[in-house]
Amino acid sequence: MRWCSEVITVSGGTLAPSFRNISVVLQFHKPLFKFKFNDSFSSLSVTHRKLLVVPSARARAHPSSSCGDFDFGFVVVNFYHFVFIKDPQAEVAKHLSFLELEGLDINGRVYLNEQGINAQYSGPSKDALAYVNWLREDNRFSDILVQISPSENGHAFPTLKLRYKPSLVQFEGGISHLPLLDPSMRAIPLTPSEWRNRLKAINKADLTSKDYPNRNYILLDVRNGYEWDIGHFRGAQRPNVDCFRSTSFGLSQEEITVSDPLSNVDKEKTNILMYCTGGIRCDVYSTRLRLQGFQNLYTLKGGVSHYLKNEGPAEWVGNLFVFDSRLSLPPPVYYPQATTEAETMPVSGYDKFAKCYICSLEVSELRHRNCANLDCNLLFLCCRKCVKDLRGCCCLSCTTAPRLRPVLNGDQRYKKWHIYRDMDLQGKMEISTLTPSLTKAAYHHK
């Protein structure tokens, strides 16, 4: 990223002492203006800076993939990259310094350690893309796959957490000991088109022989059960886990369970196709499976979000769960043509998979909500009737809990749980839902 600067000096009367040593950055739609008051309080300098986006080598080769193509109001940016970082603490300081120097408005989670970087953050499109373009100037990160989606209600994260973290993703026992920097130890990445073709072949074969499912291929959803509940690839079994860190498919040497799709499979002959939201969980978990002796491991490059952008909802059912205040994104967010295609596609019985947690009837909205009982906070799907009958709670017993939050309608979200923790919530407080934030349950389940 480069800045083109033009400095204009404005003279005037004496400025108020309160403006001493103040530097203010104001962002407009196109240029950036930086106002700086000098120590004599008698002049004002205006720096006009234009951002020149420097696309990556990949973007220069494929202009349609450049980050500069996005001009939404606010966006959410996701990327990760496994690369050796000799001094991650210094790297963290470098990133923080850049954001502060440029005055970028960014909220989210950016974690770095010796194995690389994992980032999910939101901000005005210019700010969000300025950060990732600056990062791409570093040869270590020049070819990162960046995923961008709109955030209609502003920031999708309440604050910025940019820091060193021992594990880029939470997993039982940590991941620092895993050979993640060795690509041969991770699953073989398939492009979205390659993934789609394989799924079509697998599902077609299974439909013609339901009594003898194709055990040469296993479609493994490496997410949480509640993520599957609002959307998944056809043929994928629901994961029997509510937190990725406790995932144990194929890791047990002794116990064989129905809930483990990798139980009792031939590790040398079975082809395992793994997918998750953005790809990092698959890379981590495939490394674990590789160490367990599984030979034929494949993953969806860039995860479901990258697939939906390139292939649309083909072989996909429902929405995509995301770990920010939006919680649920329909395919048209990534692939606008999906709306038109959906109108011409018949709805099968399989597509009506999402059920209300309380009454088990079909839900009309593929979006989770949190139980109104602060001490429960369960993340669950619910039909409108049950929301009304149980006043936003997940069960009858929660309706009599001592700390109840008001019922939220539509896509409103509760604020961070700690805001309500020590307060009497029985009708004695008012909640502002203008700035949704990531719920405690969604955050801790990631």
Protein Blocks (a to p, Z undefined) as FASTA:
>chain_A
ZZdddddddddddddfklgoiacddddfklccdddddfkopaccdddddddddddfklmm
mmmlpfklpccfbdcdddddddddfblmlmmmmmmmmmmmnopaceddddddfkbccddd
dddfklmmmmmmmmmmpmklmmcccdddddfklpabfbdcddddfblbdcehijmlpcfk
lmklpccdddfklmmmmmmmmmmmmmmmmmlccfkbccddfbdfklmmnoccehiacdfb
fbfklgcghkamkbccfklmkgoiafklmccddddfkommmmmmmmmmmmnopabdcdde
hijmlmmmmnojnhiacjddddbfkopacfklmmmmlmmmmmmpccdfklmmbccfklop
acfbdcddddfblklopacdddfklmmmnnopabfklmmpfbdcdddehjbdcddfklmm
mpcfehpaccdfkbgcddfklmmmZZ
